[in-house]
Amino acid sequence: MEPKQLKVLVWFVGTRGDVLPGVALCKALQDRGHEVAMGVTPGPEECIRAYGIRAITLGTVAFKLRDDTHVMSQEELEIFRRSTNPREYLVLEHKYGITWNGHEAMPDSLRACRDLMQKEHFDAIVSTVITSGAAVRLLKMFPHLKIIRSAFSFGSFAPPTRAFPPGGYADSPQCYGFLNKLKHFHFLLFRFIPFLFKSNFMKQEMAQTREIEGIDHDEGFSVFQTISELPELGLWSPTLQEKPSDFPVNHVVTGCLFVPKLDGWTPSEALEAFMQKRDSKGRKPAVITFGSMMGVEKVQGSVLRACQQLGMNVVNFVPKTTKQRENTKFSFTESSPGGEAGTGVFELDYAPFDWLLPLASVVICHGGAGTTFRSLWAGAPVVVCPIFSQMVADQVSHGQFVERKGLGTWIEPLAPSVQQCQVAIEQALRCKERCAEVSAKMQEEDGAAVAAAEVERFALQPKVKESTCCIA
């Protein structure tokens, strides 16, 4: 018997890297015969529709990133982008607010999602770390809904586990794995939750959420309990991190979701020729990309100079938003062909990673899940220069992970010297053989197909409570 056709909303909100991997999941669900749409805040709809996916604009408030370098001193930036001390982090959050406007965008998106559910019957919502807290509030009005949460990485807010530590903590030997689990609880109970409940942005978000009629307005720990009982897709490669034995039974590691290349995209002749260049040591060009991050000019400049001192050719991504104080545009359908910007340097604002990264010798990036995992898929060692604190993102975790696994390095200083960057790049280049082994295994995976099958399975099965807050 053919499974029931489902109608699924993939509700992804955030930057390009937070949203567009959902396209791969949508296409895989369509391949299985299901009706699917992506729910997003204003901005990325054109990109999504370019792939033939229905895009539904949820709300009127676009997701926005701020360049903190325009409002904070260097000392304050060091705290905001590196600290996991909730007290000092809160001082700056109360003074400047948070880097993004989720407290404005999410209630607005939630209200629109409620209205959508009243107009159209959806069987399931696939949410992310950003949207899960909002999605569960719909269950009061729409108890038939299956909410399936997803996480692009094990690097932040993973269920407490013996297998690896949270970002910012040292790994414990395998025989003392229980210490890793204690570190996860320490981060949650003594760092993240105190920050979350005392932050102004959360108070503002809750105040706006209370104004939405009909939904669940609970503000206590029961919300976290409900979220923890949802089935979850770990959208990362099992080659990089298999499902730990102490993860909950309703958690599945599927493989990565990567942004597909747009049909008809071809590189410019200049870019294609540049990627065939080899330096005096026979190395492919290095790639420097900080994705949607703002305020990265200093670290990006140091990394570029380090590559040049090593005699490497460099592809340097320079977004159109570099000089802006805020960014709400995370589209790439209007990308430019790029061009050479001096000897051995090619600047551009977009190229699909499935084409570009296999042609790179090393990738220097901010440590976002999409860029980090796509680089390893391509066999390119990674140098991670985190921009966001572990308090709110997974970038530090990815830096520590690639170094721990011999797949690259990470640069801890927020404003590293050229020499520090050079040392990190040289160290990463020595990881090429190990990266090639990992790449061969990752390229055999089809994360989107597995994830789509699991969405179907979870959506069709009876709801089962399974808490992720286990101690054993």
ABEGO torsion letter per residue (X at the ends): XBBBBBBBBBBBBEBAAAAAAAAAAAAAAAAAGBBBBBBBBBGAAAAAAAAGBBBBBBEABBBBBBBAAAABBAAAAAAAAABABAAAAAAAAAAAEBABAAAAAAAAAAAAAAAAAAABBBABBBBBAAAAAAAAAAAAABAABBBBBBBABAABGBBBBAABBBBGBBBBBAAAAAAAAAAAAAAAAAAAAAAAAABAAAAAAAAAAAABBGBBABABAAAAAAAAABBBBBBBBAAABBBBAABBAABBBAEBBBBBBBBGBBBBAAAAAAAABBBAAGBBBBBBBAEABBGAAAAAAAAAAAAAAAGBBBBBBBBAAAABABBABABAAABBAEBBBEBGBBBBABBBAAAAAAABABBBBAGBAAAAAAAAAAGBBBBBBBABBAAABAAAAAAAAAAAAGAEBBBABABBBAAAAAAAAAAAAAAAAAAAAAAAAAAABBAAAAAAAAAAAAAABBBBBBBABBAX
